[in-house]
Amino acid sequence: MRRWGSTLGLMAGLLLAAGCDDSEGSTVRQDGSIPPVDGGGSSDAELDAAQDAALGDAALKDAAMDAMLDGGGQDAAMDATLDGGGQDAAMDATLDGGGQDAAMDATLDGGGQDAIIDSGLAQDTGVAEDAASPDSGSLEDAALLDSSLGDGSSTDADAAEDAGLLTCSNGTLDGSETDTDCGGPECGACLDGQSCLSGSDCASSVCSGGLAGICTAAACDDGVQNGSETGVDCGGACGGCALSEGCVLDDDCQSTWCDGGSCTSYISCNEILLAGRSSGDGLYAIDPLGVGEAREMLCDMTTDGGGFTQVASFDPSAGDALADFLTLMTQLDNDMEVFQVVSDRLEWNAGGRSMSQQRAALAYRLDVDVPNDGEMIYELSYDADRLNGSGVWLYVESGAGRTRENLDCNDVTAGITGYSPEQLSLVPYACGNTDPPGNVTNWIWSRDEQRSAAEEVVSFHIVSLHADRGNDLSKLFSFALWVR
């Protein structure tokens, strides 16, 4: 309203000036006509000429002008409309109250014909001309803020504030900031130790202390993904992420497999081979059940094209102890008097002395959880020493029906009495005694060969019955089973 008042004052001054004449006694009436002049003796023609001259002078002095009226050094555009009687016909203004340009339009009626007078603005940074009617109420004049003011009465910072902008770099805590030049919806995130209202105000995404909080450094237990983490509190410098969580490197995942930015797993060596992720024979993280619980397993990526997963291995010569065997295999029965690791082998017998025979049995099982098609690599080193009236079975079960399929066996229990029904129930099947023949009590099994089951291998078994006199002894040096 300050600028509108200045404009009206100027208009009033122009209108008053238009009402005066240089000739003594000449006056222009309010309606624009000139009254007769007393004592002049002028003719009607002279009076008409004087009236026309006065009207023309008023029209020129009441013409619309675009002037730089703003006290802040900004442009104001005004188009004035005057009718033949010297009265304003319409004056429409667009004022934003913030010291910006105002456009004012008027139409001059000089005897029935409209004349639009626009004056060029010397320092106008962009004023839209308006041709709206006098009764439009609001003209569509566009005013642009000139941030470089010629008179130096305002600074760029003032202009930015006038425009409602936050600089986020003025060294002052203002606007929606939670700390100096940071936080809030407009500025960047605050650093550790700066004030915050919520996690979104902080570079670490952690705001401790509620509404009067402080940005806190990223940690592996703060419940948000921050720092070097690839998932929530995992990956990067934190522990491995679970399946399906984000990752960049294999090491970001518990499964040690990162594919396409997500932690994944492989259920077998063969799956790794088929996925093109094989790097040759060696240890790989295998998750047989696909539940994110991977464990290191040995893969043979060479034999018969590769893809074999080792599911069982025991070798005292490589440092395995009795505890390793008992961890690997599930005990179903064992009443052997001797069952121990000696040097490079696992030994067992019934503990008979002299000619008295002792009866004993053992049975162990290993469940195979690695998916497979029944293909196997079977390795065995076993010695039988004077096993009169005894027997040994090594076999697998396959398919949902758990069909027993022989790997190696020898049964020389025929005609031997004294075994309990419980011990005899452990015998899985009749051997046939082809390797070695049934009358042989001393033999050696040394295997490293491929075998095939009818269906998926689901378990591996060792069963032994002993009817011993003196030094009868079973000696297991090593075994291993691989599936594909």
URPE-V665881 format. One record per residue. SS is DSSP state (2 for helix, 1 for strand, 0 for the rest). OMEGA is omega in degrees with one decimal (none if undefined). D_CENTER is the distance of its C-alpha to the mean C-alpha in whole Angstrom. Layout:
ss=<SS/SS>
omega=<OMEGA/OMEGA>
d_center=<D_CENTER/D_CENTER>
//
This chain:
ss=<0/2/2/2/2/2/2/2/2/2/2/2/2/2/2/2/2/2/0/1/0/0/0/0/0/0/1/1/0/0/0/0/0/1/0/0/0/0/0/0/0/0/0/2/2/2/2/2/2/2/2/2/2/2/2/2/2/2/2/2/2/0/0/0/0/0/1/0/0/0/0/0/0/0/0/1/1/1/0/0/0/1/0/0/0/0/0/1/0/0/0/1/1/0/0/0/0/0/0/0/0/0/1/1/1/0/0/1/1/0/0/0/0/1/1/0/0/0/0/0/0/0/0/0/0/0/1/0/0/0/0/0/0/0/0/0/0/0/0/0/0/0/1/0/0/0/0/0/0/0/0/0/0/0/0/2/2/2/2/2/2/2/0/0/0/0/0/0/0/0/0/0/0/0/0/0/0/0/1/0/0/1/0/0/0/0/0/0/0/1/0/0/0/0/1/1/0/0/2/2/2/1/0/0/0/0/1/1/0/2/2/2/1/1/1/0/0/0/0/0/0/0/0/0/0/0/0/0/0/0/1/0/0/1/0/0/0/0/0/0/1/0/0/0/0/1/0/0/0/2/2/2/1/0/0/0/1/1/1/0/0/1/1/1/0/0/0/0/2/2/2/2/2/2/0/0/0/0/0/0/0/1/1/1/1/1/0/0/0/0/0/0/0/0/1/1/1/1/1/1/0/0/2/2/2/0/0/1/1/1/1/1/1/1/1/2/2/2/0/0/0/2/2/2/2/2/2/2/0/1/1/1/1/1/0/0/0/1/1/1/1/1/0/0/1/1/1/1/1/0/0/0/0/0/0/0/0/1/1/1/1/1/1/1/1/1/1/0/0/0/0/0/0/0/1/1/1/1/1/1/1/1/1/1/1/0/0/0/0/0/1/1/1/1/1/1/1/1/0/0/0/0/1/1/1/1/1/1/1/1/1/0/0/0/0/0/0/0/0/0/2/2/2/2/0/0/0/0/0/0/0/0/0/1/0/0/1/0/0/0/0/0/1/1/1/1/1/1/1/1/1/1/0/0/0/0/1/1/1/1/1/1/1/1/1/1/1/1/0/0/0/0/1/1/1/1/1/1/1/1/1/1/1/0>
omega=<176.8/-176.9/178.9/178.8/178.7/-179.2/179.6/178.2/178.4/-179.2/179.7/178.8/179.2/-179.1/178.8/178.8/-179.8/-179.1/-178.9/178.4/179.5/-177.7/-178.9/175.1/-179.9/-177.9/175.7/179.4/179.8/-179.1/176.4/-180.0/-179.2/-179.0/177.1/179.6/-177.4/170.0/-177.5/-178.3/-178.0/178.2/176.7/-178.8/179.9/177.8/178.7/-179.3/179.3/179.4/179.5/-179.0/-179.8/179.3/179.0/-179.6/178.6/-179.5/-179.4/-176.7/179.4/-176.4/179.2/177.7/175.5/-172.4/174.3/-172.6/-172.4/-179.9/179.3/177.6/-177.5/-173.3/170.8/-178.7/-178.0/172.3/-174.3/178.1/178.7/175.6/-176.1/-180.0/178.3/-179.5/176.3/179.4/-179.9/177.1/-178.1/-176.3/173.1/-177.2/-179.7/175.9/-178.1/178.2/-178.9/-175.3/176.6/179.5/-178.8/-176.1/173.4/-178.5/-178.3/176.3/-176.6/178.3/175.3/179.8/179.8/176.1/178.7/-177.0/177.9/176.8/178.5/-180.0/-174.4/-175.2/-177.5/179.1/176.9/-179.8/180.0/177.6/-174.4/177.3/-177.6/179.1/-177.2/-175.4/-174.4/175.4/179.4/-178.3/-178.0/177.4/179.8/178.2/-179.0/178.6/177.0/-175.3/177.0/-172.8/-174.6/-173.8/175.7/-177.1/-179.3/-179.6/177.4/179.3/177.5/180.0/179.5/178.9/177.0/-178.1/179.1/-176.8/174.8/-178.5/-178.5/-180.0/-177.1/177.3/-176.8/174.3/-178.0/179.5/-178.9/-178.6/174.6/172.4/-174.3/175.1/176.2/179.6/-178.4/-176.3/-174.4/-173.0/179.5/-177.6/178.9/179.3/178.7/179.1/178.8/-174.5/-177.8/173.1/178.9/-178.4/-179.4/178.1/-170.0/175.2/178.8/-176.4/179.7/176.6/-177.7/175.1/175.0/-173.6/175.9/-170.9/176.9/177.1/-174.5/-179.1/178.8/178.0/-177.2/-179.9/-176.4/174.6/177.5/176.0/-179.4/-178.1/179.9/-177.0/175.3/174.0/179.4/178.6/177.6/-178.0/-179.4/-179.7/178.9/-178.8/-179.1/179.5/177.7/179.4/176.6/175.6/-174.7/179.4/172.9/179.7/176.5/-177.8/177.1/-172.6/172.8/-179.0/-175.0/176.8/176.3/179.7/177.8/177.7/-179.7/179.1/-179.7/179.5/176.8/-172.9/-179.4/175.5/-179.2/178.4/176.2/179.4/-178.1/179.1/-179.7/-178.3/-179.3/173.2/178.7/180.0/177.0/-179.2/177.5/175.0/-177.6/178.5/-171.5/-177.5/178.9/-177.7/178.4/179.3/-176.7/174.1/179.8/178.5/-176.9/-179.8/170.6/-178.1/-175.1/-174.0/176.2/179.2/175.9/179.1/178.6/178.3/178.5/-178.8/179.7/176.6/176.3/-176.3/178.7/179.7/177.5/176.9/-179.9/-179.8/178.5/179.3/178.4/177.7/-177.8/174.9/-177.9/-172.6/175.3/-178.8/174.6/178.3/174.0/174.7/174.9/177.0/178.5/175.4/-170.0/172.9/177.4/179.2/-172.5/-175.6/170.7/-177.5/171.3/171.4/-175.6/174.8/179.3/177.7/177.7/-175.1/179.2/-179.3/174.3/179.4/179.3/-179.6/172.6/176.4/178.6/-178.1/171.7/176.1/-179.3/-178.2/179.9/178.5/-177.6/179.5/177.3/177.2/-175.3/160.3/-174.0/179.6/-178.9/170.4/-174.5/175.8/173.6/-175.9/175.8/-177.6/175.0/177.7/-176.7/177.8/179.1/179.0/169.0/-174.8/174.9/169.7/-177.0/175.3/-179.7/178.8/178.3/177.4/-179.0/-179.5/-172.7/168.4/175.2/173.7/171.6/-175.4/177.5/-179.5/-176.9/178.6/179.9/177.3/175.6/176.9/177.8/175.8/179.2/178.6/-179.4/179.7/179.9/-179.7/-172.8/-175.5/176.2/-173.0/-169.7/173.6/176.9/-179.6/-2.1/175.2/-172.2/-178.9/-179.4/-179.6/175.3/178.9/178.4/171.4/175.9/-172.9/167.5/-169.8/177.3/175.7/178.3/172.8/-178.6/-179.4/179.8/177.5/-176.6/178.9/178.2/-171.5/169.1/178.7/178.7/172.3/-179.8/170.0/-164.5/165.5/176.0/-167.9/174.5/-171.7/168.9/-178.0/179.8/-178.2/179.1/170.2/177.1/178.0/177.6/178.2/176.4/none>
d_center=<53/54/54/56/59/59/59/62/64/64/65/68/69/69/71/73/74/75/77/80/82/84/87/89/89/86/84/81/81/77/77/78/82/84/87/91/92/95/98/97/99/96/96/94/92/92/90/88/87/86/84/82/81/80/78/76/76/74/72/71/70/68/66/62/61/57/57/55/56/53/53/50/51/49/51/52/54/56/58/62/64/67/70/73/74/72/70/66/65/61/59/55/52/49/48/45/46/44/46/45/48/50/51/55/57/60/63/66/69/72/75/73/70/67/66/62/62/59/59/57/55/55/52/50/46/46/48/48/51/52/55/54/57/59/58/54/53/50/50/47/47/44/44/42/41/43/41/43/46/50/52/49/49/45/43/39/38/40/39/35/36/38/35/33/31/29/29/27/29/33/33/33/31/32/30/27/26/26/27/29/27/23/22/22/20/22/22/19/18/21/21/22/25/25/26/23/23/20/16/15/18/17/16/15/14/17/20/23/26/25/27/28/25/25/21/21/20/16/18/17/18/17/15/11/9/11/13/13/11/8/8/10/13/13/13/14/17/17/18/16/13/15/15/12/9/7/10/11/15/17/18/14/15/18/19/19/18/15/15/13/10/10/13/16/20/23/26/29/30/31/28/27/30/29/25/27/25/28/30/33/35/33/31/28/25/26/25/28/27/23/22/20/23/24/27/29/31/34/34/37/35/39/41/42/39/37/34/36/35/37/37/40/42/45/47/49/50/46/46/45/47/48/45/43/45/45/41/41/43/44/48/50/53/55/58/59/61/60/56/55/53/56/55/53/54/53/57/58/62/64/66/69/72/75/76/75/71/68/66/62/59/55/52/48/45/42/39/37/34/33/33/36/38/41/42/42/44/46/47/50/53/56/59/62/65/68/66/69/68/65/62/58/55/52/50/47/46/44/42/42/46/46/48/50/50/53/51/55/57/61/63/67/67/70/73/71/71/70/66/65/64/60/60/62/59/56/58/55/58/61/60/63/64/63/62/64/67/67/70/69/68/66/63/60/57/55/52/49/49/47/47/46/46/46/43/40/41/40/42/44/48/51/54/57/61/63/67/68/71/71/68/66/63/59/57/54/53/49/47/44/42/40/38/37>
//
